[in-house]
Amino acid sequence: MHTLTIIASNHTYPIYIGRGLLANQALLNQYIVGNQVFVVTNETVAKLYLPLFLTNFDGKQCDYIVLPDGEAYKNIANWSKIIDALMSKKHRRSTTIIALGGGVIGDLTGFAAACYQRGVNFLQIPTTLLAQVDSSIGGKTAVNHPDAKNMIGAFYPPQAVIIDIDALKTLPKRELAAGYAEIIKHALIADPEFFAWLEKNQQQLLNLEADSLEKAILRSCEIKAAIVGRDEFEQGERAFLNFGHTFAHALEALTGYNTLLHGEAVAIGMVMACRLSVELGYISPTMTERVLALLSALDLPVSLPVVCSIEQIVNEMQHDKKATDAGLRFIVLEQLGKAKIVENISTQQVRTILKT
């Protein structure tokens, strides 16, 4: 088992990466502060892991809620269902709320934990690759607004993030590929050698070769943990983690959060961000081709969905929470392994990129 550490503003918390951790009773229970546990999961994960997971907390009041599966359900209505269930089961301030699932469950649960009685104990147990390497780390919690993604939320770090690599054995190939998009993103913004390693080991990753998968997860978590540790509230460097996301969030909103997986939208967004980087004179077209090739090799989409027009995308970007008074704000690559924030990008420049 590997252990990383994140220093947050109000406490330091660990990230555990290993196998069999969903049934590691000793590890899990050291983060239960009272006699109450409340597990939030979705229909897919519940069928696979919930009965086994609940046995870790024998002797405690252990309640749970099972929500529908999908980004379309990351909304205030389901956040309210969590709060209602906590109230009806009389959970106190000493309760521990556990997110058992992917990024949607983690974001929803974290926001509920931040709000319930002004903040209660919270654990992240991510079961998708994307959540393991990205959304579970860093304390961002949120729900979507119908007009834009992640517009309602809070910074609320967990007591621990517990990553069980064995959970990926039941993950559909499409969900696995979506997670690789975030791994590639981390390499692009922070580690040229890791990007080259991903290019070399793409087939091993597709085949779920254990050592390669574990190395990719560990290095990706190390990159994000380091960035978050230096910039918890996204005042500077942490914004680099949004590489490709301005485009991606617009695509997700336009497709109703039910067509593209988040990682798929990010893959398309990274291609567009690379093209913007070329347009601004930072990287060569060859670098964009390398990114395209790796994303395609890992079964990720690289072109805009036909249902989204260029004007729709440009208009949707105006709702992005990273937009400033100066206009649209993007993360670009200054070079492989080095990201940069650019502002005052005109809508005409964006149209040009989207037409490429």
N, C-alpha and C positions, 0 to 999 in steps of 0.2 A: 504494500500500500504506500502510495506517495502522499505527502502532505505539503500543501502550500499555505501561505499565510497572507491575509489582507489586513492592513491597518486602516480601519474606518475611523470616522470622527469620534464615535462614542464607544467603540470597542474593537478589539482585534478578533478576527474570526478565521477558522481554518477551512481549507478545501481538501477533502479526502478523495483520492482517486484509487480505485482498486476493484476487486472482484468479490462477489458474494456479500456486498455491504448492505443490501436490502434486508438481509437476515442477520446482520451483525448487531445483536441485541445490546451488547455492552457499549458499543460505539454510539448507537442511537440514543440510549437512555441517559447517557451522561449530559445530553443537552435538553432533557425534559426537566423543567424547574419545579413543576407542581405535580398534582395528581390528575390533571386533565390533559387530554390530547385530542386534537381535532384535525382530521386528515381531509384534505381537498384533493380530489382526483377526477379523472374523466372516465367515460364509459369504456374506452379501449383499454386503458391501464388497469382499471378496476377488475376486469375479467382476467387479466394476466397475473396481477401482483397483489391486489388489495387484501384478500384473505390471509395470505402469508405475512404480509407486512403488518397487519393488525396484531398478530400474535407476539410481536416484539413488546407490546405494551400491556400484557396480562397483569391484572391487579390494579389497573388505572381506569378511570372513566375515559373510554376511547370512542369518540363519535366520528362520523365521517359524512361527507356529501359527495355525490357523484354527478358531475356536470357533463353536458354534451361535449363532444370532441371537435375542436376546430377554432380557427382564428375568429370566425364570425361570432363566437360566443364570448369573446373577451370584452364584455360590456358592463355597464352599470347594473343591468338587470341581474346578471349572474353574481356580480359583486354583492348585490343586495341579498341574494339568496344565501350566500355564505354568512353574512351578518345576521340574517334572520335565524339561520340554523344555530349559530353560536348563542344567540339570545334564548331560543327555545330550549336548548339543552343546558342553559344556565352556566355557561363557561365564564370563569372568573378571570381577573387580571393575571393570575398565575398560570393560565393555560398555555399550551404550546400548540401553535398552528403549523401543520406540515404540508408543504406542497409536494405531491407525488405525481409527477407527470412532466409534460414538456413545457415550452416557454409560455404558452397561454395560461396554464395552471399556475406556473411560478409567478407570473406577473399579477394575475388575479388574486392569488392567495397572499402574496406579499403586500399588495395594496390593502387587502382586508385586515391583515395583521397590523399594518401601520395605523389603521383607523380605529380598530376595535378597542374601546376603552383607552384611546390615545396611544396605543402601541403595546403589543404583547409579543412574547417569545415566538420565534419563527425559524423553521428549518426548510432548506431547499434540498429536495431529493429529485434531481432531474433524470428523466428516463429516456429522453431523445438526445441524439448527438448534438443537435443545435443548442438545446438548453444546457447540456453538459459543458460545452466549450464557450458559451457566450451568455445567454440571458440569465442563467442562474448566478452569475458572478458579477458583483459590483453594486448590488442593492438598488437597482432601478426597478420600480414597480409601477404598473399602470393598467388602465383599461382604454379601449378605443372609443372615440366619438364617431358617430356616423360620417362626419366630414373629414376626419383625419385620425391617424394612428397614434396611440400613446399620448393623447392630449390631456388625460386626467390621471394623475399619479403622484408618487412621492419617492424620494430617496429613503430606503429603509433596508439596511443590510441585515442578513440573517445571522443567527448564532453560528451556523455552520452550513457548508455545502457538501453533500455526500454523494459522490459520483460512482455508481456501480456500472462498470463497463459491461457486465453480463446482461444488463437490461437491453443492450443493443442487439442481442441475438434475436429478439422478437420484433425488431424495428423493420418496417417495410423499406424496400430499397429506395423508394422515392424520398422518404423521410431521412434516410441515411445520407443520401446525396445532398439534401438541403443543409445538413450539418456540415458537410465538407465545404460549402460555400463560405461559412463563417471562419473555418480553419484557414482557407485560402486568403480570406481578408486579413487575418492576423499576420500571415506571412508577408503579404504585400505591403502592409504599413510598417512592419517592424523587423523583419528577419529575412534577408535575401537568401541566406543559406538554407533556411527552412523551406522557402518557396522552391528552391532547386531540388531539395529532398522530396517534396511533394510531387514534383514533375517526374522524378526518378522512380518513385514508389506508388504511382497512381494505381497500378494493377493490383498490388498487394492490398491497398486500401479498399478497392472494389471487392476483393475476395475476403474482406474482413480478417486478414492475416493478423493474428493477435498482437505480436510485437510491434508491427507497424502502426496498427490502430492505437495502441496504448501510447506509443511515442507521439503520434499526431495529437492526441487528446492532451497529453501532459504538456507538450510545448505550447499548444494553443492556450491552455489555461495559464501557463506561466506568463505569456505575453499579456493577456488581459489582466491578470492579477497585478502585474507590475505597473501597468498604465493606470488602473483604478487606484492602486495604492498611492500613486503620485498626484492624482487629480480626481478625488472622489466625486465632486459635484460638477464635473464637466465645465470647468472654468478655462480650460486650455487643451492640453494634450488628449484628454479623454474623448474629445470631439473626433479625433482621428478614427475611433472605432465606428464612426458613422460613415465610413467610406462606402459609397454605393447606395447608402440608405435614403438619400433625398429622392433619388429616382425610384427606389424600391417601395418606399412608403406610398408614393403617388400611385404606383401600379397596383398595390394591394387595395388601396381605397377604391380605385376605379373598378376593380373586379370584385368588389363586395366582400373582400376577405375570404372568399370561398373558392377561388380559382387557382391562385398561385400560393404555394407554401412560402413562408417568409424567406427561407434560404434560396428558393428559386427566384423570388423577386430581387433579392440581394445579388444573386449571380448576374442577372440582367443589368442591375444598377451598377455593378462594378465594371462591366463592359462599357457602359455609358460614361462612367467616371474616368475610365482609362482614356476614352476618346476625348473627353474634355481636357485631360492632362496633356494629350498630344496637341490639341488645338491651342493650348496656352503655351506650348513650347517646352514642357518639362520632360516628357519621356518620348521615346521613339515609337513609331507604329509597330515596330518589331516586338516591343514589350506588350503592347495590346494583343498582338497575335499569340504570344505565349500564354497570356491570361485566358484568351478565348480557347486555346487548345486544351489547357488543363481543365477548365470548367466543362467543356464538351466531353472530355475523356471520363469525367466523373458523373456523366449523365445529367448535367445541369443545363437549363435553357440559357441562350445567349442573345436572343432577339426579342423585340417587343411583341407582346400579345396582340393579335390582329384586332381584338375588340377595343383597343385603346387608341384613339387618335392622338396625334402630336399636340393639337390644341387642348384636348382634355388633360393630357399629362402636364403641360405647361400651366394650365389653370389650377390643377390640383396641387401643384408644388407651392402655390401661394399660401396654402394652409399649413405647410410644413412648420413644425415648431422650431426648427433651426433657422428659419428665415429671420432676418433682422430688419431694422429700419432702413438699412442701406440696400436691401433687396435680397435676392437669392444667395444662399451661402452653400458652398460645396466643399467636400474634402477631395483633394486630388493627390496624385503621386508626383512628388518632386523628383523622385527616382525610386527604383525598387528598394523597398525597406524604409522609405522616408516619406511621410505624408505631410500635407500642407493644407491650411484653411485658405480658401479664396472667397472673396465677397464681391459684390457689385457685378455679378455675372448677369448679363442681359438675357431677356427672354429670347431674343433672336439668336444668341449664341447657343442657348439650350435647344432651340428648334433645329439648328444646324447639326448638333450632335445627334439628336433623335432621328434625323433624316439619313445619317451616315449608314 
